[in-house]
Amino acid sequence: MAIISKDEAQTILKKVLSFAKADETSVSLSGSDGGNIRYARNAVSTAGESSTMTLGVSSSFGKKTGAATINEFDDASLQKCVKRAEELAQLAPENPEYMP
């Protein structure tokens, strides 16, 4: 997926937060564009370009925290990521050093 605009990013982040049911939820969206060139025998042998974007969700219930990441941005995938982070948080042991 190509790097997106600020408005598109805000739309995705607001949508993810609307799916959340945890006491606390944080969402991060990151992306990068990169390229590479490989030389062999003084000539370019391969060249490529890559574009990546990932979304991370961290959910907390009390002192229990869970996190999930995803690289698909349709509604079903976003809901699945939030649900997974919340399920992991509920299964996690309490962190005595947790700071809200």
C-alpha positions as CSV (number, residue, x, y, z in Angstrom):
1,M,0.0,0.0,0.0
2,A,1.3,3.4,-0.9
3,I,1.9,6.1,1.7
4,I,-1.4,7.7,2.6
5,S,-2.5,11.3,3.2
6,K,-3.1,12.8,6.7
7,D,-6.9,12.7,6.2
8,E,-6.8,9.0,5.2
9,A,-4.7,8.2,8.2
10,Q,-7.0,10.0,10.6
11,T,-10.0,8.2,9.1
12,I,-8.4,4.8,9.7
13,L,-7.3,5.7,13.2
14,K,-10.8,7.1,14.2
15,K,-12.4,3.9,12.7
16,V,-10.1,1.7,14.8
17,L,-10.8,3.6,18.0
18,S,-14.6,3.4,17.3
19,F,-14.2,-0.5,17.3
20,A,-12.4,-0.5,20.7
21,K,-14.1,-1.6,23.9
22,A,-11.0,-1.7,26.2
23,D,-10.4,0.7,29.1
24,E,-7.5,2.2,27.2
25,T,-6.6,1.8,23.5
26,S,-3.6,3.2,21.6
27,V,-3.2,3.0,17.9
28,S,-0.1,3.7,15.8
29,L,0.1,3.8,12.0
30,S,3.5,3.7,10.3
31,G,4.7,3.4,6.7
32,S,7.8,3.5,4.7
33,D,9.0,3.5,1.1
34,G,12.4,2.0,0.3
35,G,14.5,0.8,-2.6
36,N,17.5,-1.4,-3.2
37,I,20.0,-2.0,-6.0
38,R,22.3,-5.1,-6.2
39,Y,25.5,-5.0,-8.1
40,A,27.3,-8.1,-9.4
41,R,30.3,-8.1,-11.7
42,N,30.2,-4.3,-11.9
43,A,26.7,-4.2,-13.2
44,V,23.3,-3.8,-11.7
45,S,21.8,-7.3,-11.3
46,T,18.6,-6.5,-9.5
47,A,16.7,-3.4,-8.4
48,G,13.5,-3.0,-6.5
49,E,11.3,-0.8,-4.5
50,S,9.0,-1.6,-1.6
51,S,6.3,0.3,0.2
52,T,4.9,-0.9,3.6
53,M,2.3,0.3,6.0
54,T,1.4,-1.3,9.3
55,L,-1.1,-0.5,12.1
56,G,-0.5,-1.5,15.7
57,V,-3.2,-1.6,18.4
58,S,-2.5,-1.8,22.1
59,S,-5.4,-2.5,24.4
60,S,-5.6,-2.4,28.2
61,F,-8.0,-3.7,30.7
62,G,-6.9,-2.5,34.2
63,K,-3.2,-3.6,34.4
64,K,-3.5,-6.2,31.6
65,T,-2.3,-5.2,28.2
66,G,-2.3,-6.9,24.7
67,A,-1.1,-5.8,21.3
68,A,-1.7,-6.8,17.7
69,T,-0.4,-5.5,14.4
70,I,-1.9,-5.7,10.9
71,N,-1.1,-4.6,7.3
72,E,-4.6,-4.8,5.8
73,F,-7.0,-1.8,6.2
74,D,-10.5,-3.0,5.3
75,D,-13.1,-2.7,8.0
76,A,-13.2,-6.5,8.8
77,S,-9.4,-6.6,9.2
78,L,-9.3,-3.5,11.4
79,Q,-12.1,-5.0,13.7
80,K,-10.2,-8.3,13.8
81,C,-7.0,-6.5,14.9
82,V,-8.8,-4.6,17.7
83,K,-10.6,-7.8,18.8
84,R,-7.3,-9.7,18.9
85,A,-5.5,-7.0,21.0
86,E,-8.4,-7.0,23.4
87,E,-8.5,-10.8,23.7
88,L,-4.7,-10.9,24.4
89,A,-5.1,-8.2,27.0
90,Q,-7.8,-10.2,28.8
91,L,-5.6,-13.3,28.8
92,A,-2.5,-11.5,29.9
93,P,-1.4,-11.6,33.6
94,E,-1.6,-8.2,35.4
95,N,1.6,-6.1,35.1
96,P,2.4,-4.8,38.6
97,E,4.6,-2.1,37.0
98,Y,1.8,-0.9,34.6
99,M,1.5,2.9,34.5
100,P,-1.7,4.3,32.9
